[in-house]
C-alpha cells in the first residue's frame, strides 16, 4: 500500500532541463570545455556538486569545485526564479496528493544550496515532509543506495513509496529496490520516449494524469 509519493524536481516539477543544458554548456565554454552528451549525463546522474568535482578532476580547472559552484550558482538561481516555469498542474497535483492523505517528499540531483531557496520562493516548500538531494547523502540517483537511504529517512518500506521522475535511469534504479514508479513526460527527453525507453514504466503525459493514478492506489 502506497503511503508516500516522492517527486523528482527538474523535468518533473520544473521545466528546467533545457536551462541546465544551456547554462552548463555556456559556462563550460568559458573554461574551454565543450559539454558533450556524456559529460552532461555524468553531471545529471551524479548530482550537480559531485558532477562539478568530477569535471574539475578531468580538466584541472584553476578554481576549486566550490568556486565553480559559487560562480555558476547565481545564474542558476536567477533562472529558476525568473525564467523557468513550473510544469503544468504542479500545485494542484501536489495539493491533490497531499489531500488524499499521502506524505510527499522530494528527491533531486539539484544542489541543496539552490533547492531550498527555489522551493521557498516558488511556493513549493510547504508540500514536502522530506527533501533528499544527492549532495545531502553523497549518493547519485543512479545508485540503489540513494533509494534505500530515502526509504529509511521516510521510515517506509520501498513498496510503500511511489516515485515520479522523468529520467529512465532514476526510474530503473528505484524500481530495482522495490519502489513503484511513474514516468512523467518531459519534452527534453522526447527522443527517449520515441525510442520506447519509457515503455517498461507506468507513464503519464503530464501531472494532471497522476491524479487519476493516485485515486486508484
SEVEXVEX-43818 format. One line per 3 residues: number of its first residue (from 1); for each residue x, y, z of N, C-alpha, C. Coordinates in steps of 0.001 Angstrom, whole numbers, plus 500000, padded with zeros to 6 digits. Example, Ala and Ser with C-alpha at 12.3 -4.5 7.8 and 13.67 -1.06 7.14 Angstrom:
! residues 2
1	513190 494310 507800 512300 495500 507800 513200 496700 507800  512850 497750 507080 513670 498940 507140 512900 500030 507870
! end
This chain:
! residues 217
1	500844 498804 500000 500000 500000 500000 500887 501257 500000  500657 502141 499051 501465 503347 498941 501102 504321 500071  502145 504820 500753 501948 505785 501834 502624 507125 501548
4	503673 507104 500719 504426 508318 500417 504654 508435 498915  504464 509627 498382 504746 509898 496976 505960 510817 496912  506979 510377 496197 508233 511122 496076 508336 511683 494662
7	508646 512952 494556 508764 513618 493268 510212 514017 492997  510625 513834 491765 511836 514459 491263 511540 515951 491095  512575 516760 490848 512403 518202 490709 512528 518651 489254
10	513745 518613 488713 513979 519099 487350 513374 518148 486320  512547 518702 485452 511912 517892 484417 510625 517229 484860  510380 517237 486167 509165 516640 486723 508246 517725 487285
13	508773 518534 488196 508008 519660 488735 508343 520978 488038  509574 521085 487559 510023 522312 486900 510463 522015 485469  510131 522926 484565 510512 522781 483162 511933 523346 482988
16	512889 522662 483602 514230 523239 483776 515352 522461 483128  515063 521345 482469 516161 520564 481890 516874 521332 480784  516128 522095 480006 516756 522904 478968 517675 523957 479562
19	517275 524523 480702 518113 525504 481390 519442 524899 481779  519399 523689 482348 520634 523053 482788 521575 522828 481611  521032 522359 480514 521877 522106 479341 522498 523404 478850
22	521701 524458 478747 522183 525732 478228 523203 526367 479161  522872 526432 480466 523766 527077 481419 525089 526339 481544  525011 525030 481679 526235 524259 481819 527103 524392 480578
25	526462 524311 479405 527209 524416 478150 527881 525768 478016  527138 526841 478275 527690 528192 478139 528796 528435 479164  528588 527957 480380 529592 528181 481415 530883 527425 481109
28	530759 526168 480717 531959 525369 480453 532726 525883 479243  532018 526513 478304 532716 527124 477168 533699 528180 477646  533336 528913 478697 534250 529931 479221 535488 529297 479832
31	535411 527986 480109 536559 527253 480653 537268 526437 479574  536816 526611 478328 537452 525894 477227 537006 524453 477084  535843 524117 477652 535342 522744 477628 534020 522699 476875
34	533879 521748 475974 532625 521535 475255 531786 520525 476025  530549 520888 476336 529657 519995 477077 529109 518932 476133  529698 517755 476176 529221 516638 475368 528047 515973 476069
37	527353 515106 475350 526231 514380 475946 526690 513527 477120  527885 512917 476990 528405 512079 478072 528709 512902 479325  529312 514086 479131 529614 514939 480281 528340 515418 480958
40	527352 515806 480146 526086 516265 480713 525408 515150 481492  525417 513935 480946 524797 512801 481622 525508 512496 482936  526821 512658 482952 527578 512432 484171 527152 513402 485261
43	526993 514687 484909 526584 515684 485889 525159 515409 486364  524276 515062 485431 522870 514811 485766 522735 513606 486698  523468 512535 486411 523273 511295 487171 523983 511298 488512
46	525080 512043 488639 525818 512047 489903 525389 513171 490830  524661 514138 490305 524303 515313 491081 525242 516451 490752  524747 517668 490885 525498 518827 490412 526812 519006 491163
49	526799 518868 492484 528013 519064 493272 529069 518047 492898  528700 516767 492924 529656 515709 492575 530087 515829 491116  529159 516225 490262 529493 516385 488850 530552 517443 488625
52	530444 518579 489329 531440 519631 489191 532787 519177 489747  532761 518367 490795 534012 517824 491325 534690 516924 490291  533892 516102 489615 534454 515200 488613 534986 515973 487410
55	534259 517007 486997 534748 517844 485899 536086 518489 486262  536203 518892 487519 537458 519502 487958 538600 518488 487937  538282 517239 488296 539293 516183 488252 539753 515910 486821
58	538811 515995 485884 539129 515702 484486 539929 516828 483846  539493 518073 484076 540048 519200 483326 540994 520091 484141  541124 519811 485434 542089 520533 486268 541908 522057 486161
61	540692 522513 486413 540439 523945 486411 541269 524622 487506  541538 525890 487307 542264 526653 488330 541406 526819 489586  540092 526913 489390 539172 527100 490511 538925 525775 491236
64	538556 525876 492501 538123 524696 493241 536690 524358 492827  536229 523122 493101 534826 522801 492804 533847 523774 493443  534151 524224 494680 533260 525174 495344 533257 526517 494632
67	534427 526928 494129 534491 528172 493356 533618 528070 492110  533663 526898 491465 532846 526691 490272 531365 526748 490621  531003 526121 491740 529606 526135 492172 529142 527556 492483
70	529991 528304 493174 529637 529686 493512 529522 530534 492248  530394 530263 491296 530448 531039 490061 529156 530909 489259  528685 529672 489148 527504 529417 488326 526206 529502 489133
73	526325 529480 490470 525144 529411 491321 524178 530562 491145  524706 531786 491038 523822 532938 490894 523019 532867 489605  523641 532379 488531 522936 532227 487256 521824 531193 487376
76	522122 530105 488071 521134 529032 488232 519922 529531 489011  520155 530168 490143 519047 530649 490971 518229 531696 490224  518906 532604 489523 518186 533623 488756 517275 532975 487716
79	517760 531940 487031 516944 531259 486029 515767 530538 486671  515997 529843 487780 514904 529169 488478 513804 530147 488894  514215 531316 489335 513241 532258 489895 512550 533108 488839
82	513204 533354 487705 512674 534328 486757 512461 533815 485334  513040 532688 484987 512976 532260 483586 512459 530835 483383  512365 530067 484442 511912 528676 484346 510494 528569 484892
85	509630 527906 484144 508243 527716 484580 508083 526401 485327  507089 526371 486213 506661 525084 486753 506050 524269 485615  506129 522942 485723 505434 522110 484770 503920 522282 484992
88	503106 522016 483965 501656 522172 484137 501104 521325 485294  500143 521893 486009 499377 521221 487066 500200 520868 488306  501359 521501 488502 502208 521143 489639 501494 521388 490966
91	501069 522612 491197 500493 522933 492507 499215 522147 492766  498356 522057 491771 497097 521352 492022 497318 519863 492241  498325 519280 491589 498595 517858 491769 499246 517584 493118
94	500180 518424 493529 500772 518251 494856 499709 518405 495940  498839 519409 495803 497770 519608 496784 496808 518427 496781  496500 517915 495596 495590 516773 495487 496173 515553 496202
97	497442 515247 495927 498073 514071 496536 498136 514218 498056  498460 515405 498522 498503 515656 499965 497114 515511 500577  496110 516044 499889 494746 515984 500423 494185 514567 500406
100	494754 513704 499583 494359 512295 499567 494984 511523 500722  495823 512193 501499 496392 511576 502697 497807 511061 502546  498442 511338 501418 499802 510858 501203 500817 511871 501714
103	501869 511359 502345 503023 512201 502627 503759 512446 501315  504311 513644 501153 505040 513973 499930 506499 514241 500263  507383 513816 499366 508811 514050 499527 509403 514427 498181
106	510623 514939 498235 511320 515376 497028 512676 514694 496987  513042 514164 495823 514353 513531 495637 514971 514108 494378  516104 514794 494524 516641 515564 493409 518163 515507 493367
109	518697 515643 492142 520137 515776 491960 520587 517225 492065  519655 518156 492152 519996 519570 492268 520616 519844 493627  521622 520696 493663 522309 521018 494910 521330 521557 495946
112	521478 521094 497173 520627 521581 498258 520822 523074 498500  521991 523611 498121 522242 525049 498274 521247 525879 497468  520849 525351 496301 519906 526067 495444 518463 525663 495738
115	518284 524392 495989 516929 523844 496025 516072 524477 497104  516631 524647 498295 515846 525232 499380 515345 526621 499048  516225 527435 498464 515833 528795 498092 514739 528788 497030
118	514909 527931 496037 513967 527898 494917 512598 527400 495372  512564 526350 496179 511296 525818 496662 510523 526866 497450  511233 527590 498303 510565 528608 499114 510023 529742 498254
121	510852 530249 497354 510451 531405 496563 509408 531052 495501  509360 529782 495070 508343 529368 494105 507109 528788 494786  507055 528843 496111 505867 528430 496857 505632 526934 496881
124	506706 526147 496868 506565 524694 496835 507042 524019 498115  507763 524716 498954 508406 524082 500104 507412 523470 501086  506221 524050 501210 505278 523590 502242 504651 522240 501920
127	504829 521745 500706 504220 520469 500342 504998 519266 500881  506298 519420 501109 507161 518261 501305 507575 518061 502752  507375 516836 503232 507794 516485 504583 509268 516132 504640
130	509839 515761 503505 511255 515395 503477 511829 515734 502117  513056 516225 502110 513784 516521 500871 515114 515791 500930  515449 515107 499863 516744 514430 499777 517409 514777 498451
133	518603 515330 498529 519393 515620 497335 520648 514760 497346  521257 514637 496181 522450 513803 496071 523563 514285 496989  523743 515606 497069 524836 516114 497902 524545 515953 499390
136	523285 515860 499774 522946 515665 501178 523370 514300 501681  523297 513283 500812 523590 511903 501231 524828 511336 500550  525476 512171 499716 526696 511770 498997 526460 510507 498161
139	525313 510480 497499 524960 509358 496628 524295 509894 495375  524514 509230 494256 523889 509609 492996 522542 508916 492849  521671 509507 492032 520353 508897 491811 520438 507624 490960
142	521602 507344 490415 521794 506078 489703 522208 504963 490664  522451 505303 491946 522873 504332 492953 521667 503802 493721  521557 502495 493828 520448 501914 494586 520444 502394 496026
145	521629 502653 496566 521722 503106 497961 520987 504420 498182  520909 505266 497156 520181 506534 497288 518737 506271 497700  518126 505242 497124 516710 504948 497376 516525 504159 498671
148	517512 503357 499031 517451 502704 500342 517516 503747 501456  518431 504716 501311 518535 505786 502301 517236 506599 502337  516670 506853 501165 515415 507594 501091 514310 506871 501872
151	514190 505581 501662 513167 504798 502369 513407 504824 503876  514657 504710 504282 514982 504748 505706 514613 506095 506322  514937 507163 505601 514635 508502 506128 513125 508755 506184
154	512405 508144 505243 510943 508269 505247 510286 507342 506260  511086 506388 506776 510578 505356 507683 509464 504555 507014  509718 504213 505747 508778 503424 504953 509521 502271 504283
157	508803 501215 503990 509354 500155 503159 509332 500626 501703  510262 500139 500871 510274 500571 499459 508926 500413 498763  508231 499309 499041 506949 499067 498373 505848 500019 498831
160	506111 500815 499852 505145 501808 500322 505375 503181 499688  506324 503239 498740 506712 504516 498129 506385 504495 496640  505820 505594 496151 505622 505826 494721 506568 506951 494309
163	507358 506720 493261 508371 507674 492822 508030 508172 491430  507972 509494 491265 507599 510127 489998 508816 510878 489466  509270 510524 488251 510502 511105 487709 510416 511094 486191
166	511251 511926 485556 511286 511996 484087 512504 511313 483505  513395 510748 484341 514649 510168 483859 514614 508647 483964  514831 507932 482863 514748 506472 482913 515753 505826 483852
169	516974 506365 483940 517974 505744 484807 517534 505790 486271  516888 506894 486683 516410 507014 488066 515231 506077 488311  514324 506013 487365 513169 505128 487494 513600 503665 487559
172	514543 503296 486713 515034 501914 486708 515683 501549 488033  516471 502467 488566 517173 502188 489820 516199 502076 490979  515258 503005 491062 514256 502949 492128 513432 501666 492036
175	513105 501290 490827 512294 500086 490610 513030 498831 491092  514340 498818 490915 515127 497641 491322 515116 497429 492833  514919 498499 493593 514900 498337 495050 513488 498115 495575
178	512510 498015 494673 511144 497685 495079 510192 498851 495175  510628 500030 494742 509766 501207 494754 508902 501213 493501  507630 501538 493654 506745 501682 492496 507045 503009 491809
181	507081 503008 490466 507498 504219 489757 506476 504633 488703  506478 505930 488422 505686 506513 487341 506586 507465 486565  506638 507279 485255 507417 508171 484392 506537 509316 483924
184	507058 510545 484034 506321 511711 483551 507071 512284 482347  506319 512639 481323 506919 513123 480079 507577 514489 480260  508762 514636 479660 509417 515935 479567 509913 516093 478134
187	509670 517253 477546 509993 517442 476125 511489 517322 475842  512336 517537 476861 513763 517386 476658 514161 515915 476482  513267 514995 476842 513525 513553 476693 512704 512936 475567
190	512209 513765 474647 511324 513280 473589 511939 512127 472801  513216 512228 472492 513858 511168 471706 513815 509829 472438  514007 509865 473748 513973 508619 474528 512565 508036 474561
193	511555 508912 474644 510173 508441 474590 509880 507822 473228  510330 508477 472157 510096 507968 470815 510780 506625 470589  511890 506407 471264 512637 505149 471120 512113 504050 472045
196	511085 504354 472833 510479 503340 473692 511190 503108 475007  512063 504043 475400 512841 503844 476631 511945 503835 477869  510769 504437 477775 509873 504528 478929 508749 503491 478887
199	508773 502614 477904 507664 501672 477718 507496 500719 478894  508572 500469 479617 508508 499498 480714 507862 500073 481982  507598 501372 481986 507067 502030 483180 505604 502441 482987
202	504880 502538 484098 503624 503285 484093 504006 504712 483734  503317 505313 482767 503747 506639 482307 502568 507580 482153  502871 508870 482296 501863 509921 482173 502431 511043 481307
205	501555 511753 480614 501991 512863 479772 502134 514154 480561  501377 514301 481633 501512 515480 482493 501052 515097 483893  501276 515986 484834 500993 515670 486231 499501 515551 486537
208	498660 516153 485724 497216 516005 485947 496806 514540 485860  497467 513784 484961 497168 512356 484836 497533 511593 486098  498489 512117 486860 498880 511439 488095 497716 511405 489087
211	496872 512419 489044 495746 512451 489970 494841 511237 489778  494630 510855 488522 493813 509677 488256 494471 508400 488746  495789 508296 488599 496505 507128 489094 496439 507046 490614
214	496602 508196 491257 496595 508227 492721 495236 507798 493267  494179 508197 492589 492848 507802 493051 492644 506293 493023  493409 505583 492200 493268 504136 492061 494198 503359 492989
217	495087 504046 493677 496046 503351 494541 495342 502679 495720
! end
